[in-house]
Amino acid sequence: MSEKFQAPRGTHDVLPAEHLWWHVVRTMEEQAAQYGWRRIQTPAFEDTGLFARTAGAASDVVNKEMYTFSDRSDRSLTLRPEGTAPIARAYIEHGMQREPQPVKAYTIAPMFRYGAPGRGRYREHWQLSLEALGSAGPEIDAEVIQFYTELLHRLGVTEWELHLNSIGDKNCRPAYVEKLNAWLDAHADVLDDDARHKRATSPLQVFDVKSPEVRAALEAAPKIGESLCDDCRAHFDGVRRLLDAVDVPYVVDPVLVRGLDYYTRTTFEFIGPEENVNSTICGGGRYDGLVEAIGGPATPGIGFGAGIERLLLAIEREALPVEPRGLDVFVAVDGGDRERVLQLLAELRRHGLSCDTDYAGRSLKGQLTQATRVGAATVVTMRAIDATVRRRGSGETIVSLDDLAATLRA
């Protein structure tokens, strides 16, 4: 007997019948178009240096989670663990700085991180990455944050909380880091191995430790918000004022730094209803030094990553019903000409209607059952010289085959 294969551990198939998944993706695509975002797709793997340089050695992504391998030419490549750095790389490589700014690009794609699989946690997980490159003002920060707020509204998710912070920039952060290091020197006993590693490579990352005890102890450490320069404070005040103007509620979280080194100024997380590692359903912030760090011109940017699997958990928790999209037309055949059926389907599809027919040799009764199963709004029963058209919510009409296509398009 041949060996049976299964999807690798930490991955999952998205099946045609998973209507909620496709509803979420479709909603993301439709909303992005309405907001003026254009879709971009980057390769599933990149030069390892792209992520090592941008994420930072202290981040869990680089330190623990990357899928890195050498190809047959001994080049070090890494499966994409997040979407921002690849989009920034594409921005530079294709000269997108010469386009009208900001460039508003998004991708819906799989990301790869090695970790312990669990509910809502996959080694290959799907993510919406929404990025705006080329604008430094607080207005684009507010739009990016409001985008995800609106997405949650459209999907019916009500159990969430937005955490917001500013972590300053290269002008005010060095003085703050000195102050933080002094405090950490005086309280070295509260740090665990993870915190010590993060501190050694990027002091701000100590706030991104997982240990509840260490996080509680760090509540007494000096906060970046107390050391912001005038420009960073004005920017943060602008973001908050604009979010207030569009009715986006938030909580200022003074220890929110996010887990990647490239963040500056605005950082944010949407916290969902789960009370474990799946609580963060969206996270992002401003990364004004990222493009420059990978060889491009100084370019401001902001964006977020939002996992689809975690969002699905939030939707399912609220038991929100999602009806699958049915076909516009299903054509059943009662002794009619199969060739004519296929001609009809081709014409209807050219005019934008979704339609299908039976390919399994079912009886007429079985075909009508299949029409109900696929949720067809209109069911046609074709015979040799005419057809019965039954539309949902109305009665039956009999039309000639010559007039059938026009009737269905009306």
C-alpha positions in Angstrom: 0.0 0.0 0.0 1.3 3.5 -0.9 2.3 5.8 1.9 -0.4 8.3 3.0 0.8 11.9 3.4 -0.5 14.6 5.7 0.2 18.4 5.8 3.4 19.1 7.8 3.0 19.7 11.5 2.2 23.3 12.2 0.5 23.9 8.8 -3.1 23.5 7.6 -5.2 23.3 4.5 -7.8 25.9 3.7 -10.6 24.0 2.1 -13.3 25.3 -0.3 -16.0 24.7 2.3 -14.3 27.0 4.9 -16.6 29.9 4.1 -15.6 32.1 7.0 -11.9 32.0 5.9 -12.8 33.2 2.4 -15.2 35.7 3.7 -12.5 37.3 5.8 -10.0 37.4 2.8 -12.6 38.8 0.5 -13.5 41.5 3.0 -9.9 42.4 3.4 -9.5 42.7 -0.4 -12.6 44.8 -0.8 -11.8 47.2 2.0 -8.2 47.6 0.8 -9.5 48.7 -2.6 -11.9 51.2 -1.0 -9.0 52.7 1.0 -6.7 53.1 -2.0 -4.3 50.3 -1.1 -2.8 48.2 -4.0 -1.9 44.6 -3.7 1.8 43.4 -3.9 3.2 39.9 -3.7 6.8 39.2 -2.7 8.7 35.9 -2.8 8.1 33.3 -0.1 11.9 33.4 0.7 14.4 36.2 0.9 18.1 36.7 1.6 18.6 35.9 5.3 20.4 39.2 5.8 17.2 41.2 5.0 15.5 39.9 8.2 18.6 39.7 10.4 19.4 43.4 9.6 15.9 44.7 10.1 14.3 42.6 12.8 17.3 42.7 15.2 19.3 39.9 16.9 17.3 40.4 20.1 13.9 39.7 18.5 12.3 36.3 18.9 11.9 36.2 15.1 15.7 36.2 14.5 16.7 34.5 17.7 14.3 31.6 17.7 11.8 31.4 14.9 13.3 31.8 11.4 13.3 29.0 8.8 16.8 29.5 7.4 18.5 27.2 4.9 21.3 27.1 2.4 20.4 26.5 -1.2 22.5 24.5 -3.7 24.7 27.5 -4.3 25.3 27.8 -0.6 23.3 31.1 -0.3 21.6 31.6 3.0 17.8 32.1 2.5 15.0 32.5 4.9 11.3 31.8 4.5 9.4 35.0 5.0 8.6 35.4 8.7 6.9 38.8 8.3 5.7 41.0 5.5 7.1 44.5 6.1 10.8 44.0 5.3 10.1 42.2 1.9 7.8 45.0 0.9 10.4 47.6 1.8 13.0 45.7 -0.2 10.6 45.7 -3.2 10.0 49.4 -2.7 13.8 50.0 -3.1 14.5 47.5 -5.8 11.7 48.7 -8.2 12.2 52.4 -7.6 8.8 52.9 -6.0 10.1 56.1 -4.3 9.7 57.7 -7.7 5.9 57.1 -7.6 3.5 59.4 -5.9 4.0 59.1 -2.1 3.0 57.4 0.0 3.0 54.0 -1.7 0.1 52.1 -0.1 0.7 48.4 -0.6 -0.8 45.3 1.0 -0.3 41.6 0.8 -2.3 38.6 2.0 0.3 35.8 2.2 1.7 33.0 4.3 4.4 33.7 6.8 6.7 31.1 8.3 7.9 31.0 12.0 9.2 27.9 13.8 7.4 27.5 17.1 5.3 25.1 19.1 2.0 24.7 17.1 -1.2 25.2 18.9 -4.7 26.6 18.6 -4.4 29.7 16.4 -0.6 29.2 16.2 0.8 27.8 13.0 4.3 27.5 11.6 2.9 28.6 8.3 0.3 31.2 9.1 -1.6 33.6 6.9 -1.3 37.3 7.4 -2.6 40.6 6.1 0.4 43.0 5.9 -0.6 46.6 5.2 2.2 49.1 4.6 2.4 52.8 3.7 5.9 54.1 2.6 6.8 57.7 2.0 4.7 59.7 4.5 5.8 61.0 7.9 2.7 62.7 9.1 0.4 61.4 11.8 -2.5 61.3 9.3 -1.3 58.1 7.7 -0.7 56.5 11.1 -4.3 57.2 12.0 -5.6 55.8 8.7 -3.6 52.5 9.1 -5.0 52.0 12.6 -8.5 53.0 11.6 -8.3 50.5 8.7 -8.1 47.6 11.1 -10.8 49.1 13.3 -13.1 49.2 10.3 -12.2 45.7 9.3 -13.2 44.4 12.7 -16.4 46.3 12.4 -17.2 44.8 9.0 -16.5 41.3 10.3 -18.7 41.9 13.4 -15.9 41.6 16.0 -16.6 43.7 19.1 -14.3 42.2 21.8 -11.0 44.0 21.2 -8.9 46.8 22.7 -6.3 49.0 20.9 -3.1 49.6 22.8 -1.0 52.6 21.6 2.4 54.0 22.4 5.2 56.1 21.0 8.8 54.8 21.4 10.5 57.9 20.1 13.2 58.1 17.4 17.0 58.4 17.0 16.9 61.9 18.4 15.4 61.1 21.8 15.7 57.4 22.2 19.5 57.3 23.0 19.1 59.4 26.2 16.2 57.2 27.2 18.2 54.0 26.7 20.9 55.4 29.0 18.3 56.0 31.7 16.8 52.5 31.1 20.2 50.8 31.3 20.9 52.6 34.6 17.6 51.3 36.0 18.3 47.7 34.6 21.8 47.8 36.2 20.3 48.6 39.6 17.6 45.9 39.2 19.6 43.1 37.5 18.0 40.6 39.8 14.6 40.9 38.3 15.8 39.9 34.8 15.6 36.3 33.5 17.9 34.9 30.8 15.5 36.0 28.0 15.5 39.6 29.3 19.3 39.6 29.7 19.7 38.5 26.1 17.3 41.1 24.8 19.0 43.8 26.8 22.4 42.9 25.5 21.4 43.4 21.9 18.5 46.0 22.1 17.6 47.3 25.6 14.1 48.4 24.6 13.3 44.7 23.8 13.4 43.9 27.5 9.7 45.0 27.5 8.9 42.3 25.0 9.8 39.4 27.3 7.2 36.7 27.9 7.7 36.1 31.7 4.7 37.6 33.6 7.0 38.1 36.7 9.6 40.0 34.7 7.0 42.1 32.9 5.4 43.0 36.3 8.8 44.1 37.6 9.5 46.2 34.6 6.4 48.3 35.3 8.6 50.3 37.7 11.2 51.0 35.0 11.4 54.4 33.3 9.1 54.7 30.3 10.0 56.1 26.9 6.9 58.3 26.9 8.6 60.4 29.7 11.6 61.1 27.4 10.1 61.9 24.1 11.5 64.9 22.2 9.2 67.7 21.2 8.8 66.4 17.6 7.9 62.9 18.7 5.5 64.2 21.3 3.8 66.4 18.8 3.5 63.5 16.4 2.0 61.2 19.0 -0.4 63.9 20.1 -1.4 64.2 16.4 -2.1 60.5 16.1 -4.2 60.5 19.2 -6.1 63.6 18.1 -6.9 62.0 14.7 -8.0 58.7 16.2 -10.3 60.6 18.5 -11.7 62.4 15.5 -12.6 59.1 13.7 -14.0 57.6 17.0 -11.3 54.9 17.4 -10.9 54.1 21.1 -7.5 53.3 22.5 -5.5 52.8 25.7 -2.0 54.3 26.0 0.4 51.5 26.9 3.7 52.9 28.0 5.6 49.6 27.7 4.4 48.6 24.3 7.6 48.4 22.1 6.7 45.6 19.7 9.1 42.8 19.0 11.2 44.1 16.0 14.0 46.6 16.1 12.9 48.7 13.1 10.0 50.4 14.9 10.0 54.2 15.7 7.5 56.5 17.1 4.0 55.0 16.8 3.5 51.4 18.0 0.2 49.6 18.4 -1.5 46.3 19.1 -5.1 45.2 18.8 -5.8 42.8 21.7 -8.6 40.3 21.0 -10.7 38.1 23.4 -8.2 35.3 23.8 -6.2 35.3 27.1 -3.1 33.6 25.9 -0.5 33.8 23.1 -3.3 34.4 20.6 -4.5 37.6 22.3 -2.7 40.0 19.8 -4.7 39.9 16.6 -2.9 42.8 14.9 0.3 44.6 15.6 2.4 47.3 13.9 3.9 50.7 14.0 6.0 53.3 12.3 9.5 52.2 10.9 11.1 55.4 9.6 14.6 53.9 9.4 13.8 50.6 7.8 14.2 51.5 4.1 17.5 53.3 4.8 18.8 50.3 6.8 18.5 48.1 3.8 20.1 50.4 1.3 17.4 52.8 0.2 16.9 56.5 0.7 15.6 57.8 4.1 11.9 57.0 3.8 9.2 57.1 6.5 6.8 54.2 6.8 4.1 52.6 8.8 2.2 49.4 8.7 0.9 46.3 10.5 0.7 42.5 10.4 -2.6 40.9 11.2 -2.9 37.1 11.4 -5.9 35.6 9.7 -6.0 32.5 12.0 -6.1 34.6 15.2 -8.8 36.8 13.7 -10.9 33.8 12.9 -10.7 32.8 16.6 -12.1 36.2 17.6 -14.9 35.9 15.0 -15.8 32.3 16.1 -15.8 33.3 19.7 -18.6 35.7 19.0 -20.4 33.0 17.0 -21.0 35.3 14.0 -22.9 33.6 11.2 -21.5 33.7 7.7 -23.6 32.6 4.8 -21.6 31.1 1.9 -21.9 33.0 -1.4 -24.1 31.0 -3.7 -24.1 30.7 -7.5 -26.1 33.1 -9.6 -27.3 30.3 -11.8 -27.4 26.5 -11.8 -28.4 24.7 -15.0 -30.0 21.3 -14.7 -30.5 19.2 -17.8 -33.6 17.2 -18.5 -32.8 15.4 -21.8 -31.4 18.6 -23.3 -28.3 19.2 -25.4 -25.2 19.2 -23.3 -23.3 21.2 -25.9 -25.9 23.9 -25.7 -25.6 23.9 -21.9 -21.9 24.6 -22.1 -22.5 27.4 -24.6 -25.0 29.0 -22.2 -22.6 28.8 -19.3 -19.8 30.4 -21.3 -22.1 33.3 -22.4 -23.4 33.9 -18.8 -19.9 33.9 -17.4 -18.7 36.4 -20.0 -21.4 38.7 -18.6 -20.2 38.3 -15.1 -22.7 35.7 -13.7 -21.4 32.8 -11.6 -22.9 29.6 -12.8 -22.4 25.8 -12.9 -24.1 22.6 -14.1 -23.9 18.9 -13.3 -20.9 16.9 -14.3 -21.6 13.7 -12.3 -24.4 12.2 -14.3 -27.1 12.8 -11.6 -30.8 12.3 -12.2 -32.9 15.4 -12.6 -33.9 15.2 -8.9 -30.2 14.8 -7.9 -29.3 17.9 -10.0 -32.0 20.0 -8.3 -30.7 18.8 -5.0 -27.2 19.9 -6.0 -28.6 23.3 -7.0 -30.0 23.8 -3.5 -26.7 22.6 -2.0 -24.7 25.3 -3.8 -27.1 28.0 -3.0 -28.1 29.0 -6.5 -30.3 32.1 -6.7 -31.7 30.9 -10.1 -32.2 27.3 -11.2 -32.7 26.5 -14.8 -34.0 23.2 -16.1 -33.1 22.8 -19.8 -35.1 20.5 -22.1 -34.8 19.9 -25.8 -36.8 22.9 -26.9 -37.4 25.1 -23.9 -36.4 25.7 -20.2 -37.9 26.4 -16.9 -36.4 29.3 -14.9 -37.1 29.4 -11.2 -35.7 32.4 -9.3 -35.5 32.5 -5.5 -38.5 34.2 -4.1 -40.6 34.1 -7.3 -42.4 31.6 -9.4 -41.4 29.5 -12.4 -41.4 30.8 -16.0 -40.9 28.8 -19.2 -38.8 30.4 -21.9 -37.5 29.3 -25.3 -33.8 28.2 -25.6 -33.2 31.1 -28.0 -34.4 33.6 -25.3 -32.8 31.9 -22.3 -29.5 33.7 -22.1 -31.1 37.1 -22.4 -33.7 36.2 -19.7 -31.0 35.1 -17.3 -29.0 38.3 -17.9 -31.9 40.5 -17.2 
